[in-house]
Amino acid sequence: MPPPTVTVRRPPAPLNGLICNTGYALPYGSVSDSGTEPLLKSQKNVYFLQILYFNAAKHVQRGLCTMDNKRTDGSQSGRSMVEMLGVLAIIGVLSIGGIAGYSRAMIKFKVGKSLDQISMLVASIQTLYSGQRNYSGLTLKEAISYGVISSDMKASDSTVTNVFAGSVLLGEAKYRETAGAAFQIVYNGLGQEACVTMASSDWGTGSSAGLIGMRVSDQELALAEMDAETYTGTDLPITISEAVAKCTCREASTCAIGWDFQ
């Protein structure tokens, strides 16, 4: 009498499910011709692992796996539900940490790029007006037409945006009762962390650097004359604690900084 034939049920066609195997998370279709050796024994992509372990729970509900770590079709056993949930919890914690780290890295990158853009803009304007008596007539539109605005900041022929998607303002400024003796740059749409970092950065002071004043606010700023709220002279650069006290836009990116250069 010939031995009975054993039929091993293959997983269905979709490629995003999880099967019960010898402890490995395998997508559908990832078994060899023998049906026992996995072709994929590791997966470094955290997001993909989340999908695999999430679908494992659905397999238990659908009857493909049981809570006692057995296949309903009698094939090899896999991880228990408790183990899978534990791994899923660990992956969730790691994912949250990864997202937070990525967010901070992006803010740091954008702050660095903004500081570079402002430094280049200031140098270009100072060079452009080096042969002039003052900055009279300087406007954002004129700066765009002169080509001193970098292409990655230019939104149109009359508007400029920063890397935080906030507006950038530029124009002549009054200094020591003389109109056009300075110029002003305003960055709007900053988050709290970006505002604190940029406001407390050491821009340098004196004739070589050209920075003569700075305003910091938790609300959008417009071009305006220096007043009692403007940090000047020995007040620059401001401390981190002073910047935190000014940059209180915790819920929305409404902080702004205005710099006056000579």
Sine and cosine of phi, psi and omega as CSV:
sin_phi,cos_phi,sin_psi,cos_psi,sin_omega,cos_omega
0.00,0.00,0.85,-0.53,-0.04,-1.00
-0.91,0.40,0.53,-0.85,0.02,-1.00
-0.90,0.43,0.51,-0.86,0.00,-1.00
-0.90,0.44,0.54,-0.84,0.02,-1.00
-1.00,0.08,0.78,-0.63,0.01,-1.00
-0.97,-0.22,0.83,-0.55,0.00,-1.00
-0.96,-0.27,0.85,-0.53,0.04,-1.00
-1.00,-0.09,0.85,-0.53,-0.03,-1.00
-0.95,0.31,0.82,-0.58,0.04,-1.00
-0.99,0.14,0.50,-0.87,0.06,-1.00
-0.90,0.43,0.42,-0.91,0.05,-1.00
-0.91,0.41,0.03,-1.00,-0.22,-0.98
-0.94,0.34,-0.58,0.82,-0.11,-0.99
-0.82,0.57,0.47,-0.88,-0.11,-0.99
-0.98,-0.19,0.13,0.99,-0.09,-1.00
-0.90,-0.44,0.32,0.95,-0.02,-1.00
-0.99,-0.11,0.07,-1.00,0.01,-1.00
-0.85,-0.52,0.73,-0.69,0.03,-1.00
-0.94,-0.35,0.38,-0.93,0.04,-1.00
-1.00,0.10,0.89,-0.45,0.01,-1.00
-0.72,-0.70,-0.38,-0.93,-0.07,-1.00
-0.99,0.13,0.83,0.56,0.06,-1.00
1.00,0.04,0.00,1.00,-0.04,-1.00
-0.97,-0.22,0.59,-0.81,0.09,-1.00
-1.00,0.04,0.95,-0.32,-0.08,-1.00
-0.89,-0.46,0.71,-0.70,0.15,-0.99
-0.96,0.28,0.43,-0.90,0.05,-1.00
-0.80,0.60,0.64,-0.77,0.04,-1.00
1.00,0.06,-0.01,1.00,-0.05,-1.00
-0.99,-0.12,0.66,0.75,0.06,-1.00
-0.87,-0.49,0.45,-0.89,0.00,-1.00
-0.98,0.19,0.01,-1.00,-0.02,-1.00
-0.87,0.48,-0.50,0.87,0.00,-1.00
-0.97,0.25,-0.29,0.96,0.03,-1.00
0.99,0.15,0.10,0.99,-0.08,-1.00
-0.86,-0.51,-0.56,0.83,-0.05,-1.00
-1.00,0.00,0.85,-0.53,0.06,-1.00
-0.96,0.29,0.60,-0.80,0.06,-1.00
-1.00,0.08,-0.37,0.93,-0.03,-1.00
-0.80,-0.60,0.94,-0.34,-0.06,-1.00
-0.96,-0.28,-0.07,1.00,0.02,-1.00
-0.52,-0.85,0.45,-0.89,0.00,-1.00
-0.56,-0.83,0.91,-0.41,-0.08,-1.00
-1.00,0.04,-0.21,0.98,-0.03,-1.00
-0.98,0.18,0.92,-0.39,-0.07,-1.00
-0.88,0.47,-0.65,0.76,-0.03,-1.00
-0.89,0.45,-0.65,0.76,0.00,-1.00
-0.91,0.42,-0.63,0.78,0.03,-1.00
-0.90,0.45,-0.61,0.79,0.03,-1.00
-0.86,0.50,-0.68,0.73,0.01,-1.00
-0.90,0.44,-0.68,0.74,-0.03,-1.00
-0.87,0.48,-0.76,0.65,-0.05,-1.00
-0.96,0.29,-0.46,0.89,0.09,-1.00
-0.91,0.41,-0.67,0.74,0.00,-1.00
-0.95,0.31,-0.34,0.94,0.05,-1.00
-0.89,0.46,-0.65,0.76,0.02,-1.00
-0.89,0.46,-0.59,0.81,0.00,-1.00
-0.93,0.35,-0.51,0.86,0.05,-1.00
-0.91,0.41,-0.59,0.81,0.04,-1.00
-0.90,0.43,-0.68,0.74,0.00,-1.00
-0.90,0.43,-0.56,0.83,-0.05,-1.00
-0.99,0.11,-0.11,0.99,0.04,-1.00
1.00,-0.02,0.07,1.00,0.04,-1.00
-0.97,0.25,-0.47,0.88,0.09,-1.00
-0.76,-0.65,0.44,-0.90,0.03,-1.00
-0.94,-0.34,0.27,-0.96,-0.02,-1.00
-0.91,0.41,-0.37,0.93,0.01,-1.00
-1.00,-0.03,0.38,0.93,0.15,-0.99
0.95,0.31,0.54,0.84,0.01,-1.00
-0.81,-0.59,0.53,-0.85,0.11,-0.99
-0.98,0.22,0.62,-0.79,0.03,-1.00
-0.95,0.31,-0.28,0.96,0.02,-1.00
-0.99,-0.11,0.13,0.99,0.10,-1.00
1.00,0.08,0.09,1.00,0.00,-1.00
-1.00,0.09,-0.25,-0.97,-0.16,-0.99
-0.90,0.45,0.44,-0.90,0.00,-1.00
-1.00,0.08,0.31,-0.95,0.01,-1.00
-0.75,-0.66,-0.41,-0.91,0.00,-1.00
-0.95,0.32,0.52,-0.86,0.07,-1.00
-0.96,0.26,0.28,-0.96,-0.01,-1.00
-0.89,0.45,-0.62,0.78,0.00,-1.00
-0.89,0.45,-0.67,0.74,0.02,-1.00
-0.90,0.44,-0.70,0.72,-0.02,-1.00
-0.90,0.44,-0.65,0.76,0.03,-1.00
-0.92,0.40,-0.59,0.81,0.06,-1.00
-0.89,0.45,-0.71,0.71,0.04,-1.00
-0.90,0.44,-0.65,0.76,0.01,-1.00
-0.88,0.47,-0.63,0.78,0.02,-1.00
-0.90,0.43,-0.67,0.74,0.02,-1.00
-0.89,0.45,-0.70,0.72,0.01,-1.00
-0.89,0.47,-0.61,0.79,0.02,-1.00
-0.89,0.46,-0.69,0.73,0.02,-1.00
-0.89,0.45,-0.70,0.72,0.01,-1.00
-0.90,0.44,-0.61,0.79,0.00,-1.00
-0.91,0.41,-0.68,0.74,0.02,-1.00
-0.88,0.47,-0.70,0.72,0.04,-1.00
-0.89,0.46,-0.62,0.78,0.02,-1.00
-0.91,0.41,-0.65,0.76,0.02,-1.00
-0.91,0.42,-0.69,0.72,0.01,-1.00
-0.89,0.46,-0.68,0.73,0.02,-1.00
-0.90,0.43,-0.63,0.77,0.02,-1.00
-0.91,0.42,-0.66,0.75,-0.01,-1.00
-0.89,0.45,-0.69,0.72,0.01,-1.00
-0.91,0.41,-0.63,0.78,0.01,-1.00
-0.90,0.44,-0.63,0.77,0.01,-1.00
-0.92,0.39,-0.65,0.76,0.03,-1.00
-0.89,0.45,-0.69,0.72,0.02,-1.00
-0.88,0.48,-0.66,0.75,0.03,-1.00
-0.90,0.45,-0.70,0.71,-0.03,-1.00
-0.92,0.39,-0.61,0.79,0.05,-1.00
-0.89,0.46,-0.72,0.69,0.03,-1.00
-0.87,0.50,-0.65,0.76,0.01,-1.00
-0.93,0.38,-0.62,0.78,0.02,-1.00
-0.90,0.44,-0.69,0.72,0.01,-1.00
-0.88,0.47,-0.64,0.77,0.04,-1.00
-0.91,0.42,-0.68,0.74,-0.01,-1.00
-0.89,0.45,-0.67,0.74,0.00,-1.00
-0.91,0.41,-0.68,0.73,0.01,-1.00
-0.87,0.50,-0.68,0.73,0.01,-1.00
-0.92,0.38,-0.63,0.78,0.01,-1.00
-0.90,0.43,-0.70,0.71,0.01,-1.00
-0.88,0.48,-0.73,0.68,-0.01,-1.00
-0.88,0.47,-0.64,0.77,-0.01,-1.00
-0.92,0.40,-0.66,0.75,0.00,-1.00
-0.92,0.38,-0.70,0.72,0.02,-1.00
-0.88,0.48,-0.62,0.79,0.04,-1.00
-0.93,0.36,-0.67,0.75,-0.01,-1.00
-0.88,0.48,-0.62,0.78,-0.06,-1.00
-0.98,-0.19,0.23,0.97,-0.04,-1.00
-0.88,0.47,-0.47,0.88,0.01,-1.00
-1.00,-0.07,0.07,1.00,-0.01,-1.00
-0.98,-0.22,0.34,-0.94,0.01,-1.00
-0.95,0.30,-0.54,0.84,0.00,-1.00
-0.38,-0.92,-0.19,-0.98,-0.03,-1.00
-0.98,-0.21,0.42,0.91,-0.02,-1.00
-0.86,0.52,0.72,-0.69,0.01,-1.00
1.00,0.01,-0.05,1.00,0.00,-1.00
-0.96,0.29,0.84,-0.54,0.08,-1.00
-0.72,-0.70,0.20,-0.98,0.02,-1.00
-0.89,0.46,-0.68,0.74,-0.01,-1.00
-0.89,0.46,-0.66,0.75,0.02,-1.00
-0.91,0.41,-0.64,0.77,0.01,-1.00
-0.89,0.45,-0.62,0.78,0.04,-1.00
-0.91,0.42,-0.69,0.72,-0.03,-1.00
-0.93,0.37,-0.48,0.88,0.03,-1.00
-0.98,0.22,-0.22,0.97,0.02,-1.00
0.99,0.14,0.33,0.94,0.00,-1.00
-1.00,0.03,-0.13,0.99,0.04,-1.00
-1.00,-0.06,0.79,-0.61,0.01,-1.00
-0.91,0.41,0.49,-0.87,-0.09,-1.00
-0.89,0.45,-0.51,0.86,-0.02,-1.00
-0.97,0.23,-0.12,0.99,0.07,-1.00
-0.98,-0.20,-0.37,0.93,-0.09,-1.00
-0.96,0.26,0.86,-0.50,0.04,-1.00
-0.99,-0.10,-0.56,0.83,0.06,-1.00
-0.35,-0.94,-0.17,-0.98,0.00,-1.00
-0.95,0.30,-0.14,0.99,-0.03,-1.00
-0.69,-0.73,-0.03,1.00,-0.02,-1.00
-0.77,-0.63,0.51,-0.86,0.01,-1.00
-0.71,-0.70,0.65,-0.76,0.04,-1.00
-0.84,-0.54,0.46,-0.89,0.05,-1.00
-1.00,-0.06,0.00,-1.00,-0.07,-1.00
-0.94,0.35,-0.22,0.98,0.05,-1.00
-1.00,-0.08,0.17,0.99,0.01,-1.00
0.94,0.35,0.28,0.96,0.07,-1.00
-1.00,-0.07,0.27,-0.96,-0.03,-1.00
-0.97,0.22,0.50,-0.87,0.08,-1.00
-0.88,-0.47,0.79,-0.61,0.01,-1.00
-0.91,-0.41,0.53,-0.85,-0.04,-1.00
-0.49,-0.87,0.68,-0.73,0.04,-1.00
-0.04,-1.00,0.16,-0.99,0.03,-1.00
-0.93,0.37,0.39,-0.92,-0.02,-1.00
-0.66,-0.75,0.41,-0.91,0.01,-1.00
-1.00,0.02,0.70,-0.72,0.01,-1.00
-0.61,-0.79,0.81,-0.59,-0.03,-1.00
0.80,0.60,0.74,0.67,0.06,-1.00
0.91,0.42,0.22,0.98,0.02,-1.00
-0.92,-0.38,0.88,-0.48,0.00,-1.00
-0.93,0.36,0.68,-0.73,0.05,-1.00
0.97,0.22,0.14,0.99,-0.02,-1.00
-0.97,0.23,-0.18,0.98,0.00,-1.00
-0.55,-0.83,0.07,-1.00,0.12,-0.99
-0.69,-0.72,0.36,-0.93,-0.13,-0.99
-0.79,-0.61,0.64,-0.76,0.09,-1.00
-0.85,-0.53,0.75,-0.67,0.00,-1.00
-0.85,-0.52,0.75,-0.66,0.09,-1.00
-0.92,-0.39,0.90,-0.43,0.06,-1.00
-0.97,-0.25,0.19,-0.98,0.08,-1.00
0.97,0.25,0.51,0.86,-0.01,-1.00
-1.00,-0.05,0.60,-0.80,0.15,-0.99
-0.98,0.18,0.15,-0.99,-0.08,-1.00
-0.88,0.48,-0.74,0.68,-0.04,-1.00
-0.89,0.45,-0.68,0.73,0.02,-1.00
-0.90,0.43,-0.65,0.76,-0.01,-1.00
-0.89,0.46,-0.72,0.69,-0.02,-1.00
-0.89,0.46,-0.71,0.70,-0.04,-1.00
-0.91,0.43,-0.72,0.69,-0.04,-1.00
-0.95,0.32,-0.60,0.80,-0.03,-1.00
-0.94,0.35,-0.55,0.83,-0.03,-1.00
-1.00,-0.03,0.05,1.00,0.03,-1.00
-0.94,0.33,0.58,-0.81,0.00,-1.00
-1.00,0.08,0.97,-0.23,0.00,-1.00
-1.00,0.07,-0.19,0.98,-0.09,-1.00
1.00,0.09,0.43,-0.90,0.02,-1.00
-0.74,-0.67,0.15,-0.99,0.00,-1.00
1.00,-0.09,0.00,-1.00,-0.08,-1.00
-0.91,0.41,-0.51,0.86,-0.02,-1.00
-0.93,0.37,-0.64,0.77,0.00,-1.00
-1.00,0.08,-0.64,0.77,0.04,-1.00
1.00,0.00,-0.16,0.99,-0.01,-1.00
-0.96,0.27,0.83,-0.56,-0.02,-1.00
-0.87,-0.49,-0.23,0.97,0.00,-1.00
-0.20,-0.98,0.39,-0.92,0.02,-1.00
-0.50,-0.87,0.70,-0.71,0.09,-1.00
-0.91,-0.41,0.63,-0.78,0.02,-1.00
-0.76,-0.65,0.71,-0.70,-0.05,-1.00
-0.54,-0.84,0.39,-0.92,0.09,-1.00
-1.00,-0.02,0.08,1.00,0.06,-1.00
-0.80,-0.60,0.31,-0.95,-0.01,-1.00
-0.87,0.49,0.57,-0.82,-0.01,-1.00
-0.94,-0.35,0.41,-0.91,0.13,-0.99
-0.89,-0.46,0.21,-0.98,0.09,-1.00
-0.90,0.43,0.79,-0.61,-0.05,-1.00
-0.42,-0.91,0.32,-0.95,0.04,-1.00
-0.94,0.34,0.44,-0.90,0.08,-1.00
-0.91,0.42,0.66,-0.75,-0.02,-1.00
-0.70,-0.72,-0.31,-0.95,-0.04,-1.00
-0.91,0.42,-0.37,0.93,-0.01,-1.00
-1.00,0.07,-0.04,1.00,-0.04,-1.00
-1.00,0.06,0.75,-0.66,0.09,-1.00
-0.99,0.16,0.78,-0.63,-0.02,-1.00
-0.68,-0.73,0.23,-0.97,0.14,-0.99
0.78,0.62,-0.83,-0.56,-0.06,-1.00
-0.95,0.31,-0.14,0.99,0.05,-1.00
-0.96,0.28,-0.24,0.97,-0.04,-1.00
-0.98,-0.22,0.62,-0.78,-0.13,0.99
-0.97,0.25,0.43,-0.90,0.00,-1.00
-0.98,0.19,0.36,-0.93,-0.01,-1.00
-0.98,0.20,0.26,-0.97,0.02,-1.00
-0.89,0.45,-0.64,0.77,0.01,-1.00
-0.90,0.45,-0.62,0.78,0.06,-1.00
-0.91,0.40,-0.64,0.77,0.02,-1.00
-0.91,0.42,-0.65,0.76,0.03,-1.00
-0.90,0.45,-0.63,0.78,0.01,-1.00
-0.91,0.42,-0.50,0.87,0.00,-1.00
-1.00,0.04,-0.61,0.79,-0.05,-1.00
-1.00,-0.02,0.99,0.16,-0.06,-1.00
-0.97,-0.25,0.35,0.94,-0.03,-1.00
-1.00,0.10,0.96,0.29,-0.08,-1.00
-0.98,0.22,-0.55,0.84,-0.11,-0.99
-1.00,0.01,-0.41,0.91,-0.05,-1.00
-0.54,-0.84,0.35,-0.94,0.00,-1.00
-1.00,0.08,0.96,0.27,-0.04,-1.00
-0.90,-0.43,0.05,1.00,-0.01,-1.00
-0.94,0.33,0.37,-0.93,-0.03,-1.00
-0.48,-0.88,0.45,-0.89,0.04,-1.00
-0.71,-0.70,0.68,-0.73,0.07,-1.00
-0.85,-0.53,0.77,-0.64,0.01,-1.00
-0.92,-0.40,0.68,-0.74,0.11,-0.99
-0.94,-0.33,0.81,-0.58,0.01,-1.00
-0.86,-0.51,0.49,-0.87,-0.01,-1.00
-0.96,-0.29,0.00,0.00,0.00,0.00
